[in-house]
Amino acid sequence: MTGAVNAVASLTLYGRAWCHLCDDMRAALEPLLAEFGARVEVVDIDTDPSLEARYNDWVPVLMHEGVELCHYHLDETRVRAALTAQSASSPR
C-alpha cells in the first residue's frame, strides 16, 4: 500500500425522530465529533422492526464498532475514551 488513509471515527446513534433524549444526546455529541473529526450515523429504529424490537425501551443508544457506549444520556468519558483509542490506533 503506497499511502495511509486516516480512518474517520464513526459512531451510530439509534433513536427515534420524536425522542427528546435522542435530540439531547445528538447535541451533546457535537463538541466531541468536532474535536475528534468523527461522524455519527443516526438510525431511526422505527423504520426497522428488528431495530425497534432490540432498542425500543433503550433509546437513544450510542454504539462504536459494535460496542454500546451509552444509552439514555451521553457518557462523555466513555465516548472520549473510545474516540481517543481509535485515533491513537489510526495510521498517520
Secondary structure in CASP SS format (residue, H / E / C, confidence):
PFRMAT SS
TARGET T0000
AUTHOR 0000-0000-0000
METHOD secondary structure of the structure
MODEL  1
M C 1.00
T C 1.00
G C 1.00
A C 1.00
V C 1.00
N C 1.00
A C 1.00
V C 1.00
A C 1.00
S E 1.00
L E 1.00
T E 1.00
L E 1.00
Y E 1.00
G E 1.00
R C 1.00
A C 1.00
W C 1.00
C C 1.00
H H 1.00
L H 1.00
C H 1.00
D H 1.00
D H 1.00
M H 1.00
R H 1.00
A H 1.00
A H 1.00
L H 1.00
E H 1.00
P H 1.00
L H 1.00
L H 1.00
A H 1.00
E H 1.00
F H 1.00
G C 1.00
A C 1.00
R E 1.00
V E 1.00
E E 1.00
V E 1.00
V E 1.00
D E 1.00
I H 1.00
D H 1.00
T H 1.00
D C 1.00
P H 1.00
S H 1.00
L H 1.00
E H 1.00
A H 1.00
R H 1.00
Y H 1.00
N C 1.00
D C 1.00
W C 1.00
V C 1.00
P C 1.00
V E 1.00
L E 1.00
M E 1.00
H E 1.00
E C 1.00
G C 1.00
V E 1.00
E E 1.00
L E 1.00
C E 1.00
H E 1.00
Y C 1.00
H C 1.00
L C 1.00
D C 1.00
E H 1.00
T H 1.00
R H 1.00
V H 1.00
R H 1.00
A H 1.00
A H 1.00
L H 1.00
T H 1.00
A H 1.00
Q H 1.00
S H 1.00
A H 1.00
S H 1.00
S C 1.00
P C 1.00
R C 1.00
END
